Amino acid sequence: MSKTPSYAKAQSVDQDLIPVIDLSGRDHPETRRDLAQQLVATAENSGFFYISHHGIPKAVCEAAFKASRQFFALDHAVKSKITVDQNQRGWMAQGLTNLEGSATHDAKEVFFWGLDIDQDDAALKAGAPLVALNQWPQDDASFLKENIMPYYHAVLDLGRDILSLLAEGLGQSPDFFAKAYEKPLGRGQLVYYPAMDGDDHKAERFGAAAHSDFGVLTILMQDDLGGLQIKSADGEWIEAPPIPDTFVCNIGDLLQMWTNNRLTSTLHRVINTSPKSRFSIPVFCDPASMTVINPQDFDPAAPADQITTAGAYISGKNRKNFAHYKNK
């Protein structure tokens, strides 16, 4: 493991700040209530937590990671045929992500995808923000769709379970979010972080500069190299290292807004300090594009002028953070 550069120093993980939450009791009434309260308490305090006993088979996870590595190893000419579009679908080369407030671009490549729909999809025809057809690689690269979609759908189902628990813990019906997740945006990313060099360090570059996620709930599978860091409530950066057989979850901006700031969308960043390539697969478990985000759903005293829709908000954030939207 290479030495962490001074601009990216972080403390060792504090399990009180990023707890591991066991989801094995989510289907049992006698434990479900306590689990819902635990999730809400964690989401209020740090906004980040690990989940264990999530129910997604290891083989499904391994197949998704293998497909990700295969994809990023393809020739540039193959990947460039599906260059990322204005709907945030396809392959994004290095240098195109410059997160708000960052002085330099991120050191990463990304493949973006979402729910697979067809040309007759009603939301697509209506022009709902971020509802789009996926761009899958051709040239005998069908392995990608075949191996990441089972993982993707399993994670979306897991996200529905977590959101049901959060709704219950927040005093709503367990099915509060259900309708918004019948056909969710569910944006997914395969992320490749190459080993960083001296030029990266001189530029104080990160794999992903400090940011909060734009949507509702993120579920992340990271490899065993580490590099994820989160900012604690007292302003200190702490490591969120890989823990076998767990995912990292975090609250996004939209859920913080939706709950009138009761839940916390936390700044986090990534730096690859290893001489090896780092890979991760986040799935942003976001609701249908036209879902109304109204803080009064959770707090009747919330201001009435804070209402937005999921797709419009996320699309607006994308335009501020990705270079392929410039001058469009």
Secondary structure, DSSP 8 states (H G I E B T S, - for coil): -----GGG--B---TTTS-EEEGGGTT-HHHHHHHHHHHHHHHHHTSEEEEE-----HHHHHHHHHHHHHHHTS-HHHHHTTB--TTS-EEE-TT-B--TT-SS--S-EEEEE-----TT-HHHHTT-TT--------SS-THHHHHHHHHHHHHHHHHHHHHHHHHHHTTS-TTTTTGGGSS---EEEEEEE----HHHHHTT--SEEEE--SSSEEEEEE-TT--EEEE-TTS-EEE----TT-EEEEE-HHHHHHTTTSS----EEE---SSS-EEEEEEE----TT-EE-GGGT-TTS-TT--EEHHHHHHHHHHHHBGGGTT-
